[in-house]
Amino acid sequence: MTVTIEAIVEVREIGMTYDTGVEALRDVTLTFPRGCLSTVLGPSGCGKTTLLKIIGGLIRPSTGEVRVAGRRVDGPGPERAFVFQDFALLPWANVLRNVAFGLELRGVPRDQRHTVARRSIAEVGLLGFEASYPHQLSGGMRQRVGLARALAVDAEIILMDEPFSSVDEQTRRKFQEDLLLLLRDRQKTVLFVTHSIEEAVYLSDRIVLLSPRPGSVARIIQPSIERARRSPDEIRRDKNYLDAVDEIWQILKRYVA
Amino acid sequence: MSRHARPPTALSLVAWCLVWELIGRAGLSTIIPPISRVLTAGMSIVATEKFVAAVVVSLRSFGLGMALALVVGVLVGTLMARVEGVARILGVWVNVFSSAPVSALVPILMAVIGIGETTVVVAVFLFAVFVIVLDVEVGVRQADRSLVEMARAFGARPHQVYTKVLFLSALPELLAGVRLGAIRGVKGVVIGQLLVAIIGVGELFELYAQHYLMEEFWALVLVVFAFAFAVSEAVAYLERRVEYYARAR
């Protein structure tokens, strides 16, 4: 029995050339399935962040269009939430206000948005830090605030731009594990941009490889790794995991040679 | 750093007062009375109606001029930072006037506007506005682009981007500009009133100088200096309150 997973994000012939003349993306066409965590992987400068921002409505593409749930993307929208690489927290606001910011912009009354924010703060494991300010937090904690902010607006699609690349390796692995746990009981679609092969394979079953500038889809890898009821360490030693990592490396190796 | 190696700053203040007192008592110059007599003269003039009226007029001119400088400064500075053409057209002028001796223009103002409070208000405005424009422009320009992007990503409308992100992000620079502008504004009041010479503390300065009432003169000088210092420190206090995030941006 085949289960068809519908595509919630459709990218059609997207091209992006900046005013400076740099062609970041060329003829990118792909789809992202609903309810899954997909990764976009590629070497630096391949346009993966650009693609994510186009999907998020932050950049207008030079050519092509993006459709989310059938509707054409013309700017940011409540069904898409963004997690930034450099956290982008308001330094003059405490954790509670930062997490509630997305709701504040929508005009949600204070008590209501703070209640929702507290729930998200608890989910990312920052209970007790509601009154702290970003400059008092470590990098890892700041990114958790960014994630909580994206969860608080309850968007169907979460766009994550190399969210773990600014933290150390141990914290990064912990975050990867926590993210999978967090998403397990939710029907969220996550588009995750990274330059780490291991991170991409660990997190997702659908890995889109972009070629170097101008970025276009080089390959889509879909390893099937058994994740249920297995410890993170077991997954990282799984044969399919290791084969996928190697396969991707062989492809990317040519690009950086 | 050992604590007892640094004498308290109050000590230098006391030392200066002592020097002033000694020079005054020695009668080395008729222009410099002992500080003790300055202070007693000060306490007697502060109570007079003339002084209070002078202070009220001066504060009014200062407040009005500063308020105008603040509004215009924030608007123009923001425009210059966000709209490319504006910066190119106005930039040169703002830079020139912020370092120019605007006091030289006050007699012309007097000739055009007339002798009175309006000239003083315009003088305060001109003294203060340019440095506020410059600092606001820098502040808004440096405002974290990623914060603006984040706000837009979460659905902020243009006015929300300004009020919830840009203004707060530029606050440290804005306050620095206000502090510098306020100090210059005080100069504007004094110079404006000195030249106009019929109102406010400027009038009093003229009066005391003409009648050689040096004790009263110096007392007034101390009052004006103390006011400028107090205003500067008040804004500096606000700056310190927002300093914690200025570095974190």
Interface residues (C-beta under 8 A of the other chain):
Chain A: G56 G57 L58 P76 G77 P78 A81 F82 F84 D86 A88 L90 P91 W92 F101 G102 E104 L105 R106 Y133 P134 H135 R149 V153
Chain B: D144 S146 L147 E149 M150 A151 R152 A153 F154 G155 A156 Q160 K164 V165 L168 L171 V242 Y244 Y245 R247 A248 R249
